[in-house]
Amino acid sequence: MVIEEVIGTAALLKWKAPKDDGNCELIGYQVEKRDKKSGPDGEWYVAFDKVRHCQANVQNLIIGNEFEFRVKAINEVGLGEG
């Protein structure tokens, strides 16, 4: 995943589809974020659930804070690993 662009309080994220879909059609992607201040054990928050395309514009970020993002593929079995 890459952060394509940051404008104000929004970040445009783009990623590639996974090579392994678990032998099930992908339903979409879950995009999660966490503030870097929370540390490596900090809680992840769902920014988007079931995004259909390989990009998302995460909004309402706090200016001056650093964020981490992860994306999990979703198929009929459930969520993949982030």
N, C-alpha and C positions, 0 to 999 in steps of 0.2 A: 504494500500500500504506500502511496505517496500523498503528501499534502501538496496539491496542485497550486493552490492560491489561498491567501489569507487577506480578507478585506474587512476591516473594522472588527466586529465581533463574530465573524463567520469564517469557516475554513472549508474549502472544497477538497474532498478526499476522492482519490481514484485508486482502484485495485484491479487485479486480474482474477478471472474465474479460476477456481481450484482445478488442478489436473485430475484429481480423483473425486468423483461425486458420490462415492459410496454405492454405486450401481442404482441410484435413484435420481430422478429429475430434480434439479434445484428449484426451490420455491422462491428463494430470495436470499437476502443477507440481513444480518443484524449488525448494526454499527453501535459500538460502545465507546464511551469516553471516561477519562478520570483526570482530575487535576494532579499534576506532578507533586504538588505540595503534600498530598496524602501519602506519598511514598510507595514503595513496591507492594505493600500489603493493603493499599487503599482500595476503596470500593469502586467498581466499574458501574456506570450508569448507562442504560439503554438510551441512545440518542434517536435511533430509528429501528423499527422492527419491520422486517419483510420488505426491504428495498429491492426492487426488481432489477435494477441496472447496477453496473460496477462503478457507481459514483454516488456521493451524497454531499450535500451542503449543510454542514453542522453549524447551527446558529446559536446565538445567545451565550457565546463564550465570554469570559471576563477578560477585558483588556489588561495586559500586564502579567497574566498568569500563563503558565505553560501547561499544555494538555497532552495526554497520550490517547491514542485511538487504536481500536482493534476491530476487525471485521470477522464475523462467523457466518459461514454458509449454512443455509437451512434447506433440508429436504424432508420428505415425509417421515423419516425416522426421528428427526430433531435437529438440534444445533451441532455444528462441527466445532472443532477446537479453534480458539482465536489466536 
